Structure formats: structure tokens, C-alpha cells
Amino acid sequence: MADLQVALHMGGETILETATVEAFKTCLRGEVLTPSDAGYDEARLLWNGMHDKHPALIARCTGVADVIDAVNFARTHHLVVAVRGGGHNVAGTASCDGGIMIDLSLMKGIRVDPESRTVYAQGGATWGDVDRETQVFGLATPGGVVSTTGIAGLTLGGGLGWLRRKHGLSIDNVLSVDIVTADGQFHTASATQNADLFWGIRGGGGNFGVVTSFVYRLHPVGPMVTLCAPWYPVETAKEVLPAWRDFMASAPEELSSQALFWTVPPVSDFPEEAHGKRVVIPAAVYSGPADEGERVVQPLRELGTPLVDLSGPIPWTVLQSAFDPFFPKGEQLYYFKSRYLNDLNDATIDAIIPQASNPPQPMVLVVLWHNGGAMSRVGPEETAFMGRDAPYLLSVDAIWNNPQDTAEVITYARDFLAAMTPYSPGGLYVNFAGLGEEGDALVRSAYGANYARLVALKNTYDPTNLFRLNQNIAPTV
Ligand SMILES: Cc1cc2nc3c(=O)[nH]c(=O)nc-3n(C[C@H](O)[C@H](O)[C@H](O)COP(=O)(O)OP(=O)(O)OC[C@H]3O[C@@H](n4cnc5c(N)ncnc54)[C@H](O)[C@@H]3O)c2cc1C
């Protein structure tokens, strides 16, 4: 192996001698891959096909010791550092050019304690991994709605899923984490240990260190839950959305719901005559008893004549992976960006419908997350996460195939969200932050009143901003 050219986190490049790299390779239990190694291209692949990054080193960690050594190596040599959990972040921050990717994706150890209703999961697990283990005991913790998403990035940003109104965000169910900070020190953070760090990692993303494992609280869920998914023609959105809003205003907290605008994919699962038609879907999941669920969701199925209706009882694990085929890794291009909404009055609905009905690419999803319930009963300053009191989050999840369409699709998403300014209290969800292109302005608006406290925490735990490839809270020391 020749000497390795590497990128430095304060800018510029340097050369790492072969002996230095070899010594690092030898000390890790996991592999360290460089561009000439077999498996390098597969290991560097991110979920969003927009990002084709080439780290100089990929440290495929197998445990806490590897993570400590990787962080120490990165800090000692001043390397650009990316931390990878599930690799799903749209902004592509899980990788880098020329630096080191600290890759946790082999760290998928999970242990459920059914007595205490808790699960320990390592930082490279996906929601599919966690659901698989917890459902054996009829338990689950709030995660995301696509099973291949990493638990780490999703949790550290907040975590919105089908259990949010009944059991809160993912972070509301984190009992503790193990984390390696920029100085290479190992900490456990919980309500009683390193409480400042525990506050920051619940919403503050990957700014404070590498989380090697999480302990989550579990709840009885499933094995069967009820899905509500009638797909109405988009032309009826002006009737469907107000009816959905009014229904959800008094719906039980077991029901979490998001109204989606989408286009019926041309696949045999759906009737041919519906292929290519734009639809509005008042999607909901009832996580209480399945027989009750069918009765609860029935009114949402009677808002018109659906083109497709996928409603009915469904195993929790099947539900959690039902969307996976539409989000393949590395094959499509993605840009997800969001904005909180004050409410969903008729003026807001009128502003949403024309844009949501006519995207430049058919697979653009527009998602109205209806929030509230358990997630809004946690105070805004109890965790770093902001936006608990906004009743809705609007997310434009743009998906397309041809790089030539990139500029048009991203412009559409940005213009759409900019047009929602009069209906928004400001702020966005850091896990749906596009490419993070607004930088400092983005994190200030995302964290609002919690921003100053996050900066103080960053000054304490990462004063040189080693962990900067994220929605970055820049230190001020
Ligand atoms: C198809 C799809 C569906 C999604 N669905 C949902 C959803 O239902 N609900 C929701 O809330 N969000 C959802 N998201 C957004 C998701 O929360 C973010 O993309 C999240 O960053 C993904 O986590 P990851 O571990 O896969 O990310 P990665 O790309 O691996 O990492 C993203 C960032 O998180 C940090 N990070 C990752 N692992 C660690 C770690 N172990 N320690 C410290 N920092 C770490 C790093 O800063 C890294 O840059 C979805 C995204 C996609 C692409």
C-alpha cells in the first residue's frame, strides 16, 4: 500500500505514511478499508444516490474499543470525520471525501429485556433489526417508518414514526446511551449520569460524539396493528384534507397519522388503471387492539371513492418494512426538506394542494405529519429537540432517478416550502433538512431557544468541531 492522501478537518490535505495506516489497521478488531481494498466501494455506498463520496479510510468498527481508537486516530491526525449509522441521511453526512468514515454498520447487537421492557441496541442497528428482536416479545419502541433506516441518526435527530402520539418520539424513549466523545473518552449518558450530554443527544444529532449503543423503553405493540391507507384521487384533496384534519382533532392517541400526496407506482400490486395517478392518502396506524382499530379508522376510509385501499390488519414488522421497496439504497436521488406548520386551516390547505398535486417528478412524496399527543407533552426545553408544539410538519420528500432533473426537483421543493412561510412558526426537523445548505441559519432555526445551550455543550464536548459532518452546531471557543 502506498502512502495515503487525506483531508484535514480544518481544511487542506496531508499524507499519512503507510506505516501509520498499517498500525491503525492492526489495532482495530474490525477492518480498515482504503480505496484499494476489496469491499471499499460497497462500504462507502450511501442510501442517497446523490452522494458519491470517497473516504480515504473506512473504519468498520466492531465495538466500543474500535470506536475509541478510530476517534483517537482521527483527532490525532486532524482528519475530516464522518460517522455512519444506517447511512440514510439525505444530506450524505455519513461519508466524506478524503477523510475517515467511522462506520458502525457492523455493530448491530441487540438485547431485549422483557422483564424491564427495555432494549439495548448498538449504534449500527436499523429499525428493522430492532423491531425483529422486540416483536418476539410483543414489544416495540417508536422508530421510523422505513425499516432500513439507522436507529442512530434517526434517534439523535428526534425520531418520528407511527407510535409518536401514543409513546412519543424515539428520543422520548431513550433511557441511556453509551457515547465516545471527541477526546476519545467513553461516557454513559442518562437522566442521572452526564445529564447535560443526555439532554443534547436527544435531538442534537451527531454533534457530541459517536453513540455506540442506546437503551430504549419498550411498549406492548402488535403483533397485529391496523393500517388505514385509502388512496383518493388528488382532485378530491380539498375535501379529504379538512375531513382528515377534523377527524384527527379528536382521534385517540393510539392513532398516528400522516396525509401523503403520492403517485400510484406502475407496479402489479396496484390496479393498472390507477398507475400514474396522483393521490392523497390519509394514512394512519392504530397501535391498540386490532379489532378496535378497524372501527376507529373506518371514517377515514369513507371520505370518497379510493382508487386503492390498503387498509386492514397488518403485522407490525410487515408494516414497518412495507415502504422499503420504494426507497432502494443507492439507486435513486433524494432530497427531503421540511417546515413546521401553525395549523391546517383552510388557507394553509389551499396553499399546499396545488404544489403537492403537481410535482415535477411523479415519485415526489408530500407528507403532512400530524403530531401532538405524547410527543407534545414533553416540554420544549426537556430535550434539545424543537417543534413539539407545532401541530403539523410538512415534508417534501423528493425522489427522482435522472441526475439531469436534480436542479428542477430541488428548486420545486425549496419554492414549495418557502411559499409556506406565512403558515409556519419557523423551524424544521433536522432529519428532513435537505442538504443542510443553509448551514448555521438552518440549525439556529431548527433549535430555536435551545440553540445557545447546544453551543455551550458543543464547546464542552467538541471544542474543535471534530464532529462537523452533521447539522452542525459550531462551537464558539
Ligand atoms: C427512506 C427514509 C425514511 C425515513 N423515515 C424517517 C421516519 O420515519 N422518521 C424520521 O424521524 N426520520 C426518517 N428519516 C430521516 C432519518 O431520520 C435520517 O435520515 C437519519 O439521519 C437516518 O439515520 P441513519 O443512522 O441511517 O443516518 P446516517 O446517514 O448513517 O447518519 C446521519 C448522521 O447521523 C449521525 N450519526 C449516525 N450514526 C451515529 C452514531 N452512531 N453516533 C453519532 N452520530 C451518528 C452523523 O452525524 C451522521 O452524519 C428517513 C430517511 C429516509 C432516507
The ligand as an ORCA input file, in Angstrom:
! r2SCAN-3c Opt
* xyz 0 1
  C     -36.181      6.328      3.379
  C     -36.100      7.193      4.606
  C     -37.110      7.148      5.528
  C     -37.051      7.936      6.661
  N     -38.063      7.868      7.549
  C     -37.998      8.596      8.672
  C     -39.008      8.491      9.652
  O     -39.960      7.754      9.511
  N     -38.892      9.240     10.757
  C     -37.844     10.072     10.963
  O     -37.804     10.710     12.013
  N     -36.866     10.187     10.063
  C     -36.920      9.469      8.930
  N     -35.933      9.580      8.012
  C     -34.834     10.517      8.233
  C     -33.789      9.878      9.105
  O     -34.145     10.101     10.438
  C     -32.400     10.476      8.866
  O     -32.055     10.310      7.516
  C     -31.356      9.837      9.757
  O     -30.181     10.622      9.724
  C     -31.034      8.427      9.337
  O     -30.231      7.790     10.286
  P     -29.021      6.870      9.795
  O     -28.351      6.331     11.011
  O     -29.481      5.926      8.773
  O     -28.141      8.010      9.153
  P     -26.630      8.118      8.695
  O     -26.683      8.654      7.317
  O     -25.854      6.895      8.948
  O     -26.107      9.223      9.671
  C     -26.618     10.523      9.629
  C     -25.903     11.360     10.639
  O     -26.267     10.925     11.942
  C     -25.138     10.937     12.783
  N     -24.879      9.580     13.242
  C     -25.187      8.418     12.638
  N     -24.850      7.388     13.421
  C     -24.311      7.916     14.534
  C     -23.803      7.390     15.738
  N     -23.796      6.074     15.962
  N     -23.340      8.237     16.673
  C     -23.359      9.561     16.479
  N     -23.837     10.127     15.367
  C     -24.321      9.312     14.420
  C     -23.987     11.513     12.000
  O     -23.940     12.899     12.221
  C     -24.394     11.247     10.581
  O     -23.890     12.204      9.692
  C     -35.959      8.799      6.862
  C     -34.950      8.855      5.933
  C     -35.023      8.065      4.819
  C     -33.954      8.159      3.832
*
